[in-house]
Amino acid sequence: IVIKMTQKEKIVFGKLNLMRNDSVLSKDKIRIGFIGGGPNSFIGFTHRLAARFDNRFIFVAGVFSRDPEKSKQFAISLGVDPSRAYSDYNEMAENENKRDDGVQAIGIMTPSGDHYSVAEPFINNKVHIICDKPLTATIEEAHKLQQIVKENNIIFALTHNYSAYPMLREAKKIVENGKIGEVRLIKDFLILNILKDIQQE
């Protein structure tokens, strides 16, 4: 989706290498909040680390747990003002929208079935979205999401963290060139023990 924005509002994700010095992003840091990705989340840690490496974001708010006290304690551990640690995404959308320094973008790291309901109130507040895959639980939700993104003129970035892997790019070429004929079934396996290793440490 290409959306016209002022230079200060411009947020570009996807094919752009955000680590480059000549990035077209605004030099002002983008105020970001996370929904999900709390204390026991491996993916939350990964996204926070990536945002810090990029050095274009300032982490200002989030829903880290449905338990208000756990959410506040985790916010404190991250250096986030505990008054901006929420236990409900609707509350966060409403309160952040009232602030002059409210979130400009959010990262959604909730279970897949929640992506649409979490994104909707923020999109309606014109907050940009970075969402873990899959986009939504149903095609109907995906169509509704597409419509409200267009109506609100925001950027919705879906994370596809494996799309740059050489083996996947090679597989794409093989399929496009017709070397294996018509593809009728794809089986995919991801085998890793990383969470087990982290828990043992």
Short mmCIF file of the C-alpha atoms (twelve columns), coordinates in Angstrom:
data_MODEL
# 
_entry.id   MODEL 
# 
loop_
_atom_site.group_PDB 
_atom_site.id 
_atom_site.type_symbol 
_atom_site.label_atom_id 
_atom_site.label_alt_id 
_atom_site.label_comp_id 
_atom_site.label_asym_id 
_atom_site.label_seq_id 
_atom_site.Cartn_x 
_atom_site.Cartn_y 
_atom_site.Cartn_z 
_atom_site.pdbx_PDB_model_num 
ATOM 1   C CA . ILE A 1   0.000   0.000   0.000   1 
ATOM 2   C CA . VAL A 2   1.434   3.397   -0.946  1 
ATOM 3   C CA . ILE A 3   0.017   6.243   1.114   1 
ATOM 4   C CA . LYS A 4   0.783   9.963   0.800   1 
ATOM 5   C CA . MET A 5   2.040   11.360  4.099   1 
ATOM 6   C CA . THR A 6   3.960   14.369  5.322   1 
ATOM 7   C CA . GLN A 7   7.697   13.851  5.743   1 
ATOM 8   C CA . LYS A 8   7.378   13.871  9.546   1 
ATOM 9   C CA . GLU A 9   4.686   11.193  9.450   1 
ATOM 10  C CA . LYS A 10  6.441   8.972   6.956   1 
ATOM 11  C CA . ILE A 11  6.991   5.435   8.174   1 
ATOM 12  C CA . VAL A 12  8.313   2.954   5.674   1 
ATOM 13  C CA . PHE A 13  8.556   -0.774  6.310   1 
ATOM 14  C CA . GLY A 14  9.114   -3.789  4.101   1 
ATOM 15  C CA . LYS A 15  11.805  -3.749  1.426   1 
ATOM 16  C CA . LEU A 16  13.570  -0.661  2.805   1 
ATOM 17  C CA . ASN A 17  16.703  -1.392  4.807   1 
ATOM 18  C CA . LEU A 18  15.916  0.587   7.944   1 
ATOM 19  C CA . MET A 19  19.518  0.398   9.151   1 
ATOM 20  C CA . ARG A 20  20.857  2.544   6.294   1 
ATOM 21  C CA . ASN A 21  21.956  6.104   7.008   1 
ATOM 22  C CA . ASP A 22  20.100  7.319   3.916   1 
ATOM 23  C CA . SER A 23  16.769  5.900   5.102   1 
ATOM 24  C CA . VAL A 24  13.804  8.027   4.032   1 
ATOM 25  C CA . LEU A 25  12.290  7.836   7.495   1 
ATOM 26  C CA . SER A 26  11.881  11.009  9.476   1 
ATOM 27  C CA . LYS A 27  14.773  11.707  11.825  1 
ATOM 28  C CA . ASP A 28  12.257  12.150  14.660  1 
ATOM 29  C CA . LYS A 29  11.758  8.994   16.679  1 
ATOM 30  C CA . ILE A 30  8.435   7.255   16.190  1 
ATOM 31  C CA . ARG A 31  6.458   6.686   19.386  1 
ATOM 32  C CA . ILE A 32  5.590   2.992   19.405  1 
ATOM 33  C CA . GLY A 33  3.569   0.764   21.699  1 
ATOM 34  C CA . PHE A 34  3.212   -3.008  21.764  1 
ATOM 35  C CA . ILE A 35  0.140   -5.155  22.263  1 
ATOM 36  C CA . GLY A 36  1.313   -8.560  23.442  1 
ATOM 37  C CA . GLY A 37  4.950   -9.528  23.630  1 
ATOM 38  C CA . GLY A 38  4.969   -9.542  27.422  1 
ATOM 39  C CA . PRO A 39  7.370   -11.051 29.967  1 
ATOM 40  C CA . ASN A 40  7.359   -14.639 28.651  1 
ATOM 41  C CA . SER A 41  7.199   -13.806 24.955  1 
ATOM 42  C CA . PHE A 42  10.163  -14.681 22.775  1 
ATOM 43  C CA . ILE A 43  8.709   -12.743 19.819  1 
ATOM 44  C CA . GLY A 44  8.127   -9.670  21.995  1 
ATOM 45  C CA . PHE A 45  11.791  -9.654  22.979  1 
ATOM 46  C CA . THR A 46  12.767  -10.011 19.311  1 
ATOM 47  C CA . HIS A 47  10.609  -7.065  18.200  1 
ATOM 48  C CA . ARG A 48  11.798  -4.808  21.045  1 
ATOM 49  C CA . LEU A 49  15.400  -5.625  20.206  1 
ATOM 50  C CA . ALA A 50  14.832  -4.900  16.498  1 
ATOM 51  C CA . ALA A 51  13.188  -1.558  17.317  1 
ATOM 52  C CA . ARG A 52  16.172  -0.590  19.474  1 
ATOM 53  C CA . PHE A 53  18.705  -1.644  16.825  1 
ATOM 54  C CA . ASP A 54  16.875  0.475   14.286  1 
ATOM 55  C CA . ASN A 55  17.081  3.509   16.601  1 
ATOM 56  C CA . ARG A 56  14.025  5.096   14.936  1 
ATOM 57  C CA . PHE A 57  11.514  4.193   17.633  1 
ATOM 58  C CA . ILE A 58  10.891  5.214   21.205  1 
ATOM 59  C CA . PHE A 59  8.974   2.631   23.185  1 
ATOM 60  C CA . VAL A 60  6.271   4.519   25.122  1 
ATOM 61  C CA . ALA A 61  3.290   2.267   25.937  1 
ATOM 62  C CA . GLY A 62  1.873   -1.222  25.784  1 
ATOM 63  C CA . VAL A 63  -0.437  -4.005  26.868  1 
ATOM 64  C CA . PHE A 64  2.007   -6.561  28.272  1 
ATOM 65  C CA . SER A 65  -0.423  -8.621  30.348  1 
ATOM 66  C CA . ARG A 66  -4.143  -8.787  31.077  1 
ATOM 67  C CA . ASP A 67  -3.136  -8.476  34.722  1 
ATOM 68  C CA . PRO A 68  -2.724  -4.698  35.350  1 
ATOM 69  C CA . GLU A 69  -0.004  -5.162  37.975  1 
ATOM 70  C CA . LYS A 70  2.043   -7.510  35.771  1 
ATOM 71  C CA . SER A 71  1.698   -5.100  32.859  1 
ATOM 72  C CA . LYS A 72  2.937   -2.191  35.014  1 
ATOM 73  C CA . GLN A 73  5.862   -4.158  36.445  1 
ATOM 74  C CA . PHE A 74  6.954   -5.250  32.989  1 
ATOM 75  C CA . ALA A 75  6.673   -1.669  31.702  1 
ATOM 76  C CA . ILE A 76  8.938   -0.488  34.529  1 
ATOM 77  C CA . SER A 77  11.500  -3.165  33.611  1 
ATOM 78  C CA . LEU A 78  11.508  -1.770  30.055  1 
ATOM 79  C CA . GLY A 79  11.789  1.862   31.132  1 
ATOM 80  C CA . VAL A 80  8.203   2.649   30.085  1 
ATOM 81  C CA . ASP A 81  6.103   4.970   32.250  1 
ATOM 82  C CA . PRO A 82  3.884   2.574   34.264  1 
ATOM 83  C CA . SER A 83  0.897   4.888   33.757  1 
ATOM 84  C CA . ARG A 84  1.109   3.902   30.082  1 
ATOM 85  C CA . ALA A 85  1.061   0.161   30.795  1 
ATOM 86  C CA . TYR A 86  -2.409  -1.108  30.041  1 
ATOM 87  C CA . SER A 87  -4.200  -4.413  30.535  1 
ATOM 88  C CA . ASP A 88  -6.690  -3.875  27.688  1 
ATOM 89  C CA . TYR A 89  -6.037  -2.729  24.121  1 
ATOM 90  C CA . ASN A 90  -9.282  -0.713  23.884  1 
ATOM 91  C CA . GLU A 91  -8.254  1.230   26.992  1 
ATOM 92  C CA . MET A 92  -4.823  1.824   25.460  1 
ATOM 93  C CA . ALA A 93  -6.306  3.030   22.146  1 
ATOM 94  C CA . GLU A 94  -8.654  5.418   23.943  1 
ATOM 95  C CA . ASN A 95  -6.094  6.824   26.395  1 
ATOM 96  C CA . GLU A 96  -3.226  7.132   23.914  1 
ATOM 97  C CA . ASN A 97  -5.535  8.959   21.481  1 
ATOM 98  C CA . LYS A 98  -6.161  11.652  24.125  1 
ATOM 99  C CA . ARG A 99  -2.447  12.363  24.583  1 
ATOM 100 C CA . ASP A 100 -0.416  14.871  22.581  1 
ATOM 101 C CA . ASP A 101 2.470   12.404  22.859  1 
ATOM 102 C CA . GLY A 102 0.372   9.277   22.197  1 
ATOM 103 C CA . VAL A 103 1.577   6.310   20.176  1 
ATOM 104 C CA . GLN A 104 2.096   6.879   16.454  1 
ATOM 105 C CA . ALA A 105 2.505   3.175   15.695  1 
ATOM 106 C CA . ILE A 106 1.822   -0.115  17.435  1 
ATOM 107 C CA . GLY A 107 3.223   -3.610  17.116  1 
ATOM 108 C CA . ILE A 108 0.676   -6.417  17.438  1 
ATOM 109 C CA . MET A 109 2.025   -9.690  18.850  1 
ATOM 110 C CA . THR A 110 -1.180  -11.285 20.084  1 
ATOM 111 C CA . PRO A 111 -2.616  -14.678 19.102  1 
ATOM 112 C CA . SER A 112 -3.601  -14.708 15.417  1 
ATOM 113 C CA . GLY A 113 -7.351  -14.687 16.006  1 
ATOM 114 C CA . ASP A 114 -7.104  -11.322 17.799  1 
ATOM 115 C CA . HIS A 115 -5.281  -9.316  15.130  1 
ATOM 116 C CA . TYR A 116 -8.332  -7.654  13.581  1 
ATOM 117 C CA . SER A 117 -10.013 -6.692  16.854  1 
ATOM 118 C CA . VAL A 118 -6.749  -5.311  18.268  1 
ATOM 119 C CA . ALA A 119 -5.863  -3.333  15.139  1 
ATOM 120 C CA . GLU A 120 -9.277  -1.763  14.506  1 
ATOM 121 C CA . PRO A 121 -9.436  0.834   17.333  1 
ATOM 122 C CA . PHE A 122 -5.886  2.001   16.612  1 
ATOM 123 C CA . ILE A 123 -6.484  2.263   12.860  1 
ATOM 124 C CA . ASN A 124 -9.598  4.339   13.555  1 
ATOM 125 C CA . ASN A 125 -7.330  6.637   15.613  1 
ATOM 126 C CA . LYS A 126 -4.942  6.898   12.627  1 
ATOM 127 C CA . VAL A 127 -2.168  4.913   14.329  1 
ATOM 128 C CA . HIS A 128 0.153   2.942   12.016  1 
ATOM 129 C CA . ILE A 129 0.326   -0.825  12.539  1 
ATOM 130 C CA . ILE A 130 3.091   -3.440  12.489  1 
ATOM 131 C CA . CYS A 131 1.389   -6.822  12.812  1 
ATOM 132 C CA . ASP A 132 2.748   -10.328 13.137  1 
ATOM 133 C CA . LYS A 133 1.535   -12.781 10.545  1 
ATOM 134 C CA . PRO A 134 -1.040  -14.020 9.758   1 
ATOM 135 C CA . LEU A 135 -2.985  -10.880 8.906   1 
ATOM 136 C CA . THR A 136 -6.316  -12.069 10.316  1 
ATOM 137 C CA . ALA A 137 -8.161  -15.268 11.188  1 
ATOM 138 C CA . THR A 138 -10.598 -14.997 8.248   1 
ATOM 139 C CA . ILE A 139 -10.690 -13.567 4.747   1 
ATOM 140 C CA . GLU A 140 -13.717 -11.467 5.754   1 
ATOM 141 C CA . GLU A 141 -11.689 -9.794  8.507   1 
ATOM 142 C CA . ALA A 142 -8.855  -9.208  6.038   1 
ATOM 143 C CA . HIS A 143 -11.222 -7.404  3.644   1 
ATOM 144 C CA . LYS A 144 -12.640 -5.268  6.478   1 
ATOM 145 C CA . LEU A 145 -9.111  -4.455  7.618   1 
ATOM 146 C CA . GLN A 146 -8.100  -3.432  4.101   1 
ATOM 147 C CA . GLN A 147 -11.083 -1.080  3.928   1 
ATOM 148 C CA . ILE A 148 -10.451 0.697   7.247   1 
ATOM 149 C CA . VAL A 149 -6.729  1.021   6.507   1 
ATOM 150 C CA . LYS A 150 -7.624  2.747   3.233   1 
ATOM 151 C CA . GLU A 151 -10.269 4.966   4.856   1 
ATOM 152 C CA . ASN A 152 -7.865  6.113   7.585   1 
ATOM 153 C CA . ASN A 153 -4.828  6.554   5.314   1 
ATOM 154 C CA . ILE A 154 -2.418  4.683   7.577   1 
ATOM 155 C CA . ILE A 155 0.372   2.197   6.985   1 
ATOM 156 C CA . PHE A 156 -0.275  -1.414  7.896   1 
ATOM 157 C CA . ALA A 157 2.902   -3.511  7.794   1 
ATOM 158 C CA . LEU A 158 2.653   -7.284  8.066   1 
ATOM 159 C CA . THR A 159 5.814   -8.995  9.280   1 
ATOM 160 C CA . HIS A 160 7.094   -11.784 7.067   1 
ATOM 161 C CA . ASN A 161 10.339  -12.546 8.820   1 
ATOM 162 C CA . TYR A 162 11.383  -15.446 6.558   1 
ATOM 163 C CA . SER A 163 10.679  -13.855 3.157   1 
ATOM 164 C CA . ALA A 164 14.300  -12.777 2.670   1 
ATOM 165 C CA . TYR A 165 15.759  -16.233 3.348   1 
ATOM 166 C CA . PRO A 166 17.780  -17.409 0.312   1 
ATOM 167 C CA . MET A 167 16.172  -20.873 0.352   1 
ATOM 168 C CA . LEU A 168 12.678  -19.354 0.119   1 
ATOM 169 C CA . ARG A 169 13.690  -17.014 -2.678  1 
ATOM 170 C CA . GLU A 170 15.176  -19.963 -4.553  1 
ATOM 171 C CA . ALA A 171 11.996  -22.002 -4.025  1 
ATOM 172 C CA . LYS A 172 9.973   -19.079 -5.415  1 
ATOM 173 C CA . LYS A 173 12.164  -18.998 -8.545  1 
ATOM 174 C CA . ILE A 174 11.793  -22.759 -9.038  1 
ATOM 175 C CA . VAL A 175 7.999   -22.507 -8.843  1 
ATOM 176 C CA . GLU A 176 7.834   -19.427 -11.101 1 
ATOM 177 C CA . ASN A 177 10.059  -21.085 -13.722 1 
ATOM 178 C CA . GLY A 178 7.817   -24.157 -13.758 1 
ATOM 179 C CA . LYS A 179 10.730  -26.508 -13.016 1 
ATOM 180 C CA . ILE A 180 8.557   -28.706 -10.800 1 
ATOM 181 C CA . GLY A 181 5.268   -28.323 -12.647 1 
ATOM 182 C CA . GLU A 182 2.027   -27.170 -11.062 1 
ATOM 183 C CA . VAL A 183 2.226   -26.910 -7.282  1 
ATOM 184 C CA . ARG A 184 -0.815  -28.532 -5.708  1 
ATOM 185 C CA . LEU A 185 0.290   -28.993 -2.103  1 
ATOM 186 C CA . ILE A 186 2.854   -27.378 0.159   1 
ATOM 187 C CA . LYS A 187 3.922   -28.847 3.493   1 
ATOM 188 C CA . ASP A 188 6.009   -26.671 5.767   1 
ATOM 189 C CA . PHE A 189 7.839   -27.607 8.950   1 
ATOM 190 C CA . LEU A 190 9.681   -25.390 11.396  1 
ATOM 191 C CA . ILE A 191 11.690  -27.338 13.910  1 
ATOM 192 C CA . LEU A 192 13.532  -25.449 16.605  1 
ATOM 193 C CA . ASN A 193 14.372  -25.827 20.239  1 
ATOM 194 C CA . ILE A 194 15.205  -22.209 21.024  1 
ATOM 195 C CA . LEU A 195 12.502  -21.684 23.665  1 
ATOM 196 C CA . LYS A 196 13.588  -24.835 25.496  1 
ATOM 197 C CA . ASP A 197 17.186  -23.585 25.538  1 
ATOM 198 C CA . ILE A 198 16.166  -20.130 26.786  1 
ATOM 199 C CA . GLN A 199 14.063  -21.595 29.602  1 
ATOM 200 C CA . GLN A 200 16.992  -23.774 30.722  1 
ATOM 201 C CA . GLU A 201 19.295  -20.758 30.939  1 
# 
